[in-house]
């Protein structure tokens, strides 16, 4: 995790859980096959967020982004998320 003057940037990736049907991913997979990409075996469609925030330290930034994910950015019932810290 890198910070500059207590500013942090997180890249959040949200995907359907493995056991959850992913109709959007399936539609993309089928469309790719129709246009000649026969080697594609699986597509999971997700969403990404880049969150720039100010925090006292890395721990506070991590806790804040985790709360954002659990409360709004991801649906914990059907989605998983990962957080990657990036340079601003």
PyMOL CGO cylinders between C-alpha atoms (Angstrom):
from pymol import cmd
from pymol.cgo import CYLINDER

trace = [
    CYLINDER, 0.00, 0.00, 0.00, 1.40, 3.38, -0.91, 0.3, 1, 1, 1, 1, 1, 1,
    CYLINDER, 1.40, 3.38, -0.91, 0.29, 6.73, 0.41, 0.3, 1, 1, 1, 1, 1, 1,
    CYLINDER, 0.29, 6.73, 0.41, 1.12, 10.35, -0.16, 0.3, 1, 1, 1, 1, 1, 1,
    CYLINDER, 1.12, 10.35, -0.16, 0.24, 12.76, 2.64, 0.3, 1, 1, 1, 1, 1, 1,
    CYLINDER, 0.24, 12.76, 2.64, -2.34, 10.34, 4.09, 0.3, 1, 1, 1, 1, 1, 1,
    CYLINDER, -2.34, 10.34, 4.09, -4.00, 9.86, 0.70, 0.3, 1, 1, 1, 1, 1, 1,
    CYLINDER, -4.00, 9.86, 0.70, -4.66, 6.31, -0.42, 0.3, 1, 1, 1, 1, 1, 1,
    CYLINDER, -4.66, 6.31, -0.42, -6.04, 4.82, -3.62, 0.3, 1, 1, 1, 1, 1, 1,
    CYLINDER, -6.04, 4.82, -3.62, -7.74, 1.43, -3.67, 0.3, 1, 1, 1, 1, 1, 1,
    CYLINDER, -7.74, 1.43, -3.67, -8.84, -0.52, -6.71, 0.3, 1, 1, 1, 1, 1, 1,
    CYLINDER, -8.84, -0.52, -6.71, -11.82, -2.66, -5.73, 0.3, 1, 1, 1, 1, 1, 1,
    CYLINDER, -11.82, -2.66, -5.73, -12.82, -5.60, -7.94, 0.3, 1, 1, 1, 1, 1, 1,
    CYLINDER, -12.82, -5.60, -7.94, -16.27, -7.11, -7.39, 0.3, 1, 1, 1, 1, 1, 1,
    CYLINDER, -16.27, -7.11, -7.39, -17.33, -10.41, -8.97, 0.3, 1, 1, 1, 1, 1, 1,
    CYLINDER, -17.33, -10.41, -8.97, -20.24, -12.81, -8.54, 0.3, 1, 1, 1, 1, 1, 1,
    CYLINDER, -20.24, -12.81, -8.54, -19.44, -15.64, -6.14, 0.3, 1, 1, 1, 1, 1, 1,
    CYLINDER, -19.44, -15.64, -6.14, -18.39, -18.84, -7.90, 0.3, 1, 1, 1, 1, 1, 1,
    CYLINDER, -18.39, -18.84, -7.90, -21.60, -20.64, -6.91, 0.3, 1, 1, 1, 1, 1, 1,
    CYLINDER, -21.60, -20.64, -6.91, -23.84, -17.82, -8.22, 0.3, 1, 1, 1, 1, 1, 1,
    CYLINDER, -23.84, -17.82, -8.22, -25.12, -17.80, -11.80, 0.3, 1, 1, 1, 1, 1, 1,
    CYLINDER, -25.12, -17.80, -11.80, -23.59, -15.02, -13.90, 0.3, 1, 1, 1, 1, 1, 1,
    CYLINDER, -23.59, -15.02, -13.90, -25.94, -14.35, -16.84, 0.3, 1, 1, 1, 1, 1, 1,
    CYLINDER, -25.94, -14.35, -16.84, -23.97, -11.30, -18.00, 0.3, 1, 1, 1, 1, 1, 1,
    CYLINDER, -23.97, -11.30, -18.00, -20.72, -13.28, -18.06, 0.3, 1, 1, 1, 1, 1, 1,
    CYLINDER, -20.72, -13.28, -18.06, -22.44, -16.13, -19.88, 0.3, 1, 1, 1, 1, 1, 1,
    CYLINDER, -22.44, -16.13, -19.88, -23.86, -13.74, -22.52, 0.3, 1, 1, 1, 1, 1, 1,
    CYLINDER, -23.86, -13.74, -22.52, -20.40, -12.26, -23.12, 0.3, 1, 1, 1, 1, 1, 1,
    CYLINDER, -20.40, -12.26, -23.12, -18.90, -15.75, -23.33, 0.3, 1, 1, 1, 1, 1, 1,
    CYLINDER, -18.90, -15.75, -23.33, -21.50, -16.78, -25.94, 0.3, 1, 1, 1, 1, 1, 1,
    CYLINDER, -21.50, -16.78, -25.94, -21.00, -13.57, -27.95, 0.3, 1, 1, 1, 1, 1, 1,
    CYLINDER, -21.00, -13.57, -27.95, -17.23, -14.07, -28.03, 0.3, 1, 1, 1, 1, 1, 1,
    CYLINDER, -17.23, -14.07, -28.03, -17.75, -17.58, -29.40, 0.3, 1, 1, 1, 1, 1, 1,
    CYLINDER, -17.75, -17.58, -29.40, -20.03, -16.24, -32.11, 0.3, 1, 1, 1, 1, 1, 1,
    CYLINDER, -20.03, -16.24, -32.11, -17.41, -13.77, -33.32, 0.3, 1, 1, 1, 1, 1, 1,
    CYLINDER, -17.41, -13.77, -33.32, -14.65, -16.35, -33.48, 0.3, 1, 1, 1, 1, 1, 1,
    CYLINDER, -14.65, -16.35, -33.48, -13.07, -16.53, -30.03, 0.3, 1, 1, 1, 1, 1, 1,
    CYLINDER, -13.07, -16.53, -30.03, -13.60, -20.26, -29.59, 0.3, 1, 1, 1, 1, 1, 1,
    CYLINDER, -13.60, -20.26, -29.59, -10.95, -20.76, -26.89, 0.3, 1, 1, 1, 1, 1, 1,
    CYLINDER, -10.95, -20.76, -26.89, -12.81, -18.79, -24.22, 0.3, 1, 1, 1, 1, 1, 1,
    CYLINDER, -12.81, -18.79, -24.22, -13.97, -21.20, -21.53, 0.3, 1, 1, 1, 1, 1, 1,
    CYLINDER, -13.97, -21.20, -21.53, -15.35, -18.86, -18.89, 0.3, 1, 1, 1, 1, 1, 1,
    CYLINDER, -15.35, -18.86, -18.89, -16.12, -15.20, -18.38, 0.3, 1, 1, 1, 1, 1, 1,
    CYLINDER, -16.12, -15.20, -18.38, -17.12, -13.76, -15.02, 0.3, 1, 1, 1, 1, 1, 1,
    CYLINDER, -17.12, -13.76, -15.02, -18.51, -10.25, -15.43, 0.3, 1, 1, 1, 1, 1, 1,
    CYLINDER, -18.51, -10.25, -15.43, -17.81, -7.92, -12.56, 0.3, 1, 1, 1, 1, 1, 1,
    CYLINDER, -17.81, -7.92, -12.56, -17.30, -4.30, -11.75, 0.3, 1, 1, 1, 1, 1, 1,
    CYLINDER, -17.30, -4.30, -11.75, -14.39, -2.22, -10.57, 0.3, 1, 1, 1, 1, 1, 1,
    CYLINDER, -14.39, -2.22, -10.57, -14.08, 0.91, -8.48, 0.3, 1, 1, 1, 1, 1, 1,
    CYLINDER, -14.08, 0.91, -8.48, -11.15, 3.21, -7.85, 0.3, 1, 1, 1, 1, 1, 1,
    CYLINDER, -11.15, 3.21, -7.85, -11.51, 4.77, -4.43, 0.3, 1, 1, 1, 1, 1, 1,
    CYLINDER, -11.51, 4.77, -4.43, -9.28, 7.70, -3.47, 0.3, 1, 1, 1, 1, 1, 1,
    CYLINDER, -9.28, 7.70, -3.47, -9.51, 8.57, 0.20, 0.3, 1, 1, 1, 1, 1, 1,
    CYLINDER, -9.51, 8.57, 0.20, -7.72, 10.30, 3.03, 0.3, 1, 1, 1, 1, 1, 1,
    CYLINDER, -7.72, 10.30, 3.03, -7.01, 8.37, 6.20, 0.3, 1, 1, 1, 1, 1, 1,
    CYLINDER, -7.01, 8.37, 6.20, -4.77, 8.63, 9.26, 0.3, 1, 1, 1, 1, 1, 1,
    CYLINDER, -4.77, 8.63, 9.26, -2.83, 5.50, 8.29, 0.3, 1, 1, 1, 1, 1, 1,
    CYLINDER, -2.83, 5.50, 8.29, -2.93, 2.25, 6.30, 0.3, 1, 1, 1, 1, 1, 1,
    CYLINDER, -2.93, 2.25, 6.30, -5.04, 0.46, 8.89, 0.3, 1, 1, 1, 1, 1, 1,
    CYLINDER, -5.04, 0.46, 8.89, -7.72, 3.15, 8.86, 0.3, 1, 1, 1, 1, 1, 1,
    CYLINDER, -7.72, 3.15, 8.86, -7.73, 3.25, 5.04, 0.3, 1, 1, 1, 1, 1, 1,
    CYLINDER, -7.73, 3.25, 5.04, -8.09, -0.53, 4.86, 0.3, 1, 1, 1, 1, 1, 1,
    CYLINDER, -8.09, -0.53, 4.86, -10.93, -0.57, 7.39, 0.3, 1, 1, 1, 1, 1, 1,
    CYLINDER, -10.93, -0.57, 7.39, -12.76, 2.25, 5.58, 0.3, 1, 1, 1, 1, 1, 1,
    CYLINDER, -12.76, 2.25, 5.58, -12.56, 0.59, 2.16, 0.3, 1, 1, 1, 1, 1, 1,
    CYLINDER, -12.56, 0.59, 2.16, -13.64, -2.75, 3.64, 0.3, 1, 1, 1, 1, 1, 1,
    CYLINDER, -13.64, -2.75, 3.64, -16.71, -1.08, 5.20, 0.3, 1, 1, 1, 1, 1, 1,
    CYLINDER, -16.71, -1.08, 5.20, -17.51, 0.61, 1.86, 0.3, 1, 1, 1, 1, 1, 1,
    CYLINDER, -17.51, 0.61, 1.86, -17.41, -2.76, 0.14, 0.3, 1, 1, 1, 1, 1, 1,
    CYLINDER, -17.41, -2.76, 0.14, -19.55, -4.53, 2.72, 0.3, 1, 1, 1, 1, 1, 1,
    CYLINDER, -19.55, -4.53, 2.72, -22.13, -1.74, 2.94, 0.3, 1, 1, 1, 1, 1, 1,
    CYLINDER, -22.13, -1.74, 2.94, -22.45, -0.53, -0.67, 0.3, 1, 1, 1, 1, 1, 1,
    CYLINDER, -22.45, -0.53, -0.67, -19.95, -1.55, -3.34, 0.3, 1, 1, 1, 1, 1, 1,
    CYLINDER, -19.95, -1.55, -3.34, -20.54, -5.30, -3.12, 0.3, 1, 1, 1, 1, 1, 1,
    CYLINDER, -20.54, -5.30, -3.12, -23.55, -7.40, -2.21, 0.3, 1, 1, 1, 1, 1, 1,
    CYLINDER, -23.55, -7.40, -2.21, -22.03, -9.84, 0.31, 0.3, 1, 1, 1, 1, 1, 1,
    CYLINDER, -22.03, -9.84, 0.31, -24.75, -12.41, -0.35, 0.3, 1, 1, 1, 1, 1, 1,
    CYLINDER, -24.75, -12.41, -0.35, -23.88, -12.95, -4.02, 0.3, 1, 1, 1, 1, 1, 1,
    CYLINDER, -23.88, -12.95, -4.02, -20.57, -11.13, -4.60, 0.3, 1, 1, 1, 1, 1, 1,
    CYLINDER, -20.57, -11.13, -4.60, -16.96, -11.32, -3.47, 0.3, 1, 1, 1, 1, 1, 1,
    CYLINDER, -16.96, -11.32, -3.47, -14.50, -8.45, -3.64, 0.3, 1, 1, 1, 1, 1, 1,
    CYLINDER, -14.50, -8.45, -3.64, -10.77, -7.88, -3.59, 0.3, 1, 1, 1, 1, 1, 1,
    CYLINDER, -10.77, -7.88, -3.59, -8.88, -4.70, -2.80, 0.3, 1, 1, 1, 1, 1, 1,
    CYLINDER, -8.88, -4.70, -2.80, -5.61, -3.72, -4.45, 0.3, 1, 1, 1, 1, 1, 1,
    CYLINDER, -5.61, -3.72, -4.45, -3.76, -0.61, -3.34, 0.3, 1, 1, 1, 1, 1, 1,
    CYLINDER, -3.76, -0.61, -3.34, -2.31, 1.49, -6.17, 0.3, 1, 1, 1, 1, 1, 1,
    CYLINDER, -2.31, 1.49, -6.17, -0.16, 4.58, -6.56, 0.3, 1, 1, 1, 1, 1, 1,
    CYLINDER, -0.16, 4.58, -6.56, -2.08, 7.79, -6.97, 0.3, 1, 1, 1, 1, 1, 1,
]
cmd.load_cgo(trace, "trace")
